[in-house]
C-alpha cells in the first residue's frame, strides 16, 4: 500500500514488513526538502512495524550525500538505529545519500546495511530470513 507519495514515495507491504522508498535526485533539492523526505521515512517506519527498508536512491548521482545532505543522512542513520528496522537495502550508488553504518558499536537494534545495483536483488536479500 502506498503510504506517501510526493517528493519521496513510500510503499509498505504489511505481509513482508518491508517499506520500499523511492528518493528523487537529491542534488535538485534544498536541504530542508531532503530532511523532510528522510523525516517522512522515519515517521512511517515508526508508525508501521517495518522490519526491512529498501531505500532506492538510484536517481541521485554519486556524491549527492555530501555537505548538508550528508549531515541529514547521518542523523537519519542514527535515528534509524532506534527503530525496529533490521535490514536496509540501498539501491544506487553507495554514497548517494551519504548513508552509512554508524561508527558506534553495533547493537541488536542497529539495522544491517547492504548495497545493491537493482531493486529485485535488494528485495531478495530483505526477504531472506
C-alpha positions as CSV (number, residue, x, y, z in Angstrom):
1,X,0.0,0.0,0.0
2,X,1.3,3.5,-0.9
3,X,1.5,5.4,2.4
4,X,3.1,8.5,1.0
5,X,3.5,10.0,-2.5
6,X,5.2,13.3,-3.0
7,X,8.8,14.2,-3.2
8,X,9.5,10.7,-1.9
9,X,7.3,7.7,-2.5
10,X,6.8,5.1,0.2
11,X,5.2,1.7,-0.4
12,X,4.6,-0.6,2.6
13,X,3.8,-4.3,2.5
14,X,2.4,-5.4,5.9
15,X,2.7,-9.1,4.9
16,X,6.5,-8.8,4.5
17,X,7.0,-5.8,6.8
18,X,9.1,-4.2,4.1
19,X,9.0,-0.5,3.3
20,X,10.1,0.5,-0.2
21,X,11.2,4.1,-0.6
22,X,12.0,5.9,-3.8
23,X,14.0,9.1,-3.4
24,X,14.4,11.7,-6.1
25,X,17.7,13.1,-7.3
26,X,18.6,15.0,-4.1
27,X,21.0,17.3,-5.9
28,X,18.0,19.2,-7.1
29,X,16.5,19.6,-3.6
30,X,17.3,22.0,-0.9
31,X,18.5,20.5,2.4
32,X,15.1,21.2,4.1
33,X,13.4,19.2,1.4
34,X,15.8,16.3,1.8
35,X,15.3,16.5,5.6
36,X,11.5,16.4,5.0
37,X,11.9,13.2,2.9
38,X,14.0,11.5,5.5
39,X,11.6,12.5,8.3
40,X,8.6,11.1,6.3
41,X,10.5,7.8,6.0
42,X,11.3,7.7,9.8
43,X,7.7,8.7,10.7
44,X,6.4,5.9,8.5
45,X,8.8,3.4,10.0
46,X,7.7,4.4,13.5
47,X,4.0,4.2,12.5
48,X,4.2,0.7,11.0
49,X,6.1,-2.4,12.0
50,X,8.9,-2.1,9.4
51,X,11.5,-4.8,9.6
52,X,13.1,-4.2,6.2
53,X,13.8,-0.9,4.3
54,X,14.5,-0.8,0.6
55,X,15.9,2.7,0.0
56,X,16.1,3.4,-3.7
57,X,18.4,6.3,-4.3
58,X,19.4,5.3,-7.8
59,X,18.2,8.7,-9.2
60,X,20.9,10.5,-7.2
61,X,24.4,10.7,-8.5
62,X,27.5,9.7,-6.6
63,X,28.5,12.4,-4.1
64,X,24.9,13.6,-3.6
65,X,25.2,12.8,0.1
66,X,27.9,15.4,0.6
67,X,27.7,18.6,2.7
68,X,24.4,19.5,4.3
69,X,22.7,16.4,2.8
70,X,25.4,14.3,4.4
71,X,24.6,15.7,7.8
72,X,20.9,15.0,7.3
73,X,21.7,11.4,6.2
74,X,23.9,10.8,9.2
75,X,21.1,12.0,11.5
76,X,18.7,9.7,9.6
77,X,21.1,6.7,10.0
78,X,21.4,7.4,13.8
79,X,17.6,7.7,14.2
80,X,17.1,4.6,12.1
81,X,19.0,2.6,14.7
82,X,16.4,3.3,17.3
83,X,13.6,1.8,15.2
84,X,12.6,-1.9,14.6
85,X,14.3,-2.0,11.2
86,X,16.7,-4.9,11.0
87,X,17.9,-4.6,7.4
88,X,18.4,-1.8,4.9
89,X,18.9,-2.5,1.3
90,X,20.3,0.6,-0.6
91,X,19.8,0.8,-4.3
92,X,22.1,3.0,-6.4
93,X,25.5,4.4,-5.5
94,X,26.7,3.6,-2.1
95,X,27.0,7.2,-1.1
96,X,24.0,8.6,-3.0
97,X,22.6,9.8,0.3
98,X,25.7,9.5,2.4
99,X,24.0,6.8,4.4
100,X,26.5,4.6,6.2
101,X,26.6,2.3,9.1
102,X,27.5,4.2,12.3
103,X,31.0,4.0,13.7
104,X,29.4,3.5,17.1
105,X,29.3,-0.1,18.4
106,X,26.6,-2.2,16.9
107,X,23.7,-3.3,19.0
108,X,20.9,-5.8,18.2
109,X,18.6,-2.9,17.3
110,X,21.0,-1.5,14.6
111,X,20.0,-2.3,11.1
112,X,22.3,-4.1,8.8
113,X,23.1,-2.1,5.6
114,X,23.8,-3.6,2.2
115,X,24.1,-2.0,-1.2
116,X,22.6,-3.4,-4.4
117,X,22.5,-2.5,-8.1
118,X,18.8,-3.3,-8.6
119,X,15.6,-3.5,-6.6
120,X,15.0,-7.2,-7.2
121,X,18.4,-8.0,-5.7
122,X,17.7,-5.8,-2.7
123,X,14.2,-7.3,-2.2
124,X,15.5,-10.9,-2.4
125,X,18.0,-10.1,0.4
126,X,15.4,-8.3,2.5
127,X,13.0,-11.3,2.2
128,X,15.8,-13.8,3.0
129,X,15.4,-14.7,6.7
